[in-house]
Structures are given as C-alpha cells and as structure tokens.
Amino acid sequence: MRLLEHHNDVAESLLIRDYALRLPVAGLEYPTEQLGELDANVVQLQSILAESSGVDQSLSTEAEEFVIRFRRWSKRVQELLENLFILGGEESLPYSQYLKLERLLQLQNGAKAD
C-alpha cells in the first residue's frame, strides 16, 4: 500500500499541480475496471474478517488497517483520475490506450527472460 500511496502523491504533485495536465479520453468510467476489481477483493476481505472469529488477532488488525488504507488510497486515486482525464471527442484515445497494458506486459515478460 505504501508504494501505491507514494505513486499517487507523485502523480498528484507533478501531473495535476505542477503541469496542470488534462488528458482527453473517449469515455470516462469511474471507478475503472481494475479499481473495481480491487475494491471487490477488499469487500471480500472485509466479509472474511467479519465472519472469522478464530483468526490471529494481529493478522486481523493488520488486515483491518490495510482495508482502511486501501479505502483512503482508492478515493484519492479516483479523484486523481477525475482531475487528470476529461471527456474528449471521438478522436480521443480510450483510457486503456493511455495505460499501454500490452506494452507493459512485453516489458514484464522481457525482464522475466533476463
């Protein structure tokens, strides 16, 4: 979580405050599919914590702290996306094109081969 929080801090500072960057996209969906999946996993974790009484207390406390930090981060990253992306015209790229996921996968697979 700490890495995600720092990533968000840097993105807010540089992209929004320093450069006032606004990127046009061909459709805005908040939360994004990936954030929606993460949120669903956290909801599932909360359910597991609520139902399990035999879980080690320190583990349960850490999981609850993670849920709190995740919720705070999730809200901030959604605000970042709302500030960064604006609805563009038909010539605008979809949000997924800005991510370049296929390129990231190529980079990851290349690193694995090394």
Residue pairs with C-beta under 8 A, 6 or more apart in sequence:
1 66
1 69
1 70
1 73
4 73
4 77
5 69
5 73
8 73
8 76
8 77
8 80
11 80
11 84
12 76
12 80
15 21
15 80
15 84
16 80
16 83
16 84
21 84
22 83
22 84
22 85
22 86
23 84
23 85
23 86
23 88
23 98
24 85
24 86
24 87
24 88
24 89
24 92
24 93
25 85
25 86
25 87
25 88
25 92
25 93
25 94
25 95
25 98
26 88
26 89
26 90
26 92
26 93
26 94
27 87
27 94
27 95
28 82
28 85
28 86
28 87
28 95
29 95
30 78
30 81
30 82
31 39
31 74
31 78
32 81
32 95
35 74
35 77
35 78
38 70
38 74
39 74
42 67
42 70
42 71
42 74
45 63
45 66
45 67
46 67
49 55
49 60
49 63
49 64
49 67
52 60
85 95
85 98
